[in-house]
Amino acid sequence: MYQVEIETGSGFCFGVTTAIRKAEEELAKGNTLYCLGDIVHNGMECERLKNMGLITINHDDMKRLHGAKVLLRAHGEPPETYELARRNNIEIIDATCPVVLQLQKRIKNQYTSQEEKVDAGVATLAQEQRAASSGNVTKKGGQIVIFGKPGHAEVLGLVGQTTGHAIVIANLEDAKELDFTRDIYLYSQTTKSLDEFHLIITYIQEHISPEAHFQSFDTICRQVANRMPSIAAFAARHDLILFVCGRKSSNGRVLFNECSRVNPKCHLIEGPEEIDPSWLEGNLSSVGICGATSTPKWLMEQCRDAIYRL
């Protein structure tokens, strides 16, 4: 019989834990509670909370709500969502992760600062025109760039802080399309790969114009980044790895890729029903089970129990 180990560092991060706790507390009071989007990128946990009474809605549904209670999940929301709640007399239960909230404020402050610089530049338009005629052109306005997954809930909330003006890049190839003659202020979605972020920083540093300013802000959550070495070590010491997470989880994809890098016998599953018995055949001495910051412990335990039954 082989050993089955669940990685101790896997499971909900602080932000997800807080959002779920707030939902459970409100539902325990017997109140109707809506959640804007899936509370966590894990279908089985969403189903558990649905059975407790949580109603998941989208932004169009929220426009039709009045006088209700709506929970905002850890991913955060753009300012327009708060304005809609105010107009429709909706009580917001805000479970935005503190790390995401701080990032939203930093991007908003940067955008406001950029707008003020552009406004101040209007008074010197004649000077700009004279400079242009002499070949000395100063380009106004910097680019606020967000390294993240386009369309991701957190990224939409971040872009919303700039009234839609931020540029979203998904990878290094996208970064190559930036305007390197203008200032660049680079931020990251909190759950992206730290290594990939550093590659993008290096590329921009090597290609930015001497007349332009570049500044990067490491806004990646350390609950994900700091797990990379430990999850790699965990994957390396087991014959087989089952990585449990929802397929929509961004941090899950980053951590799964790290597991796969050190152990090719690594499978991503959403639950115990996806375990293929053929994976457990052969000369196995140990099986490791780990997951994302959106994976509940109880689900990893169910996978462990399913392995023992198989």
Buried (B, 14 or more C-beta within 10 A) or exposed (E): EEEBBBBEBBBBBBBBBBBBEBBBEBBEEEEEBBBBBBBBBBBBBBEBBEEEBBBBBEBEEBEEBEEBBBBBBBBBBBEBBBEBBEEBEBEBBBBBBEBBBEBBEBBBEBBEEBBEEEEEBEEEEEEBEEEEEEEEEEEBEBBBBBBBBEEBBBBBBBBBBBEEEBBBBBBBEBBEEBEBEBBBBBBBBBBBBBEBBEBBBEBBEEEBBEEBEBEBEEBBBEBBBEBBEBBBEBBEEBBBBBBBBBEBBBBBBBBBBBBBEBBEBBBBBBBBEEBEEEBBEEEBEEBBBBBBBBBBEEBBBBBBEBBEEE
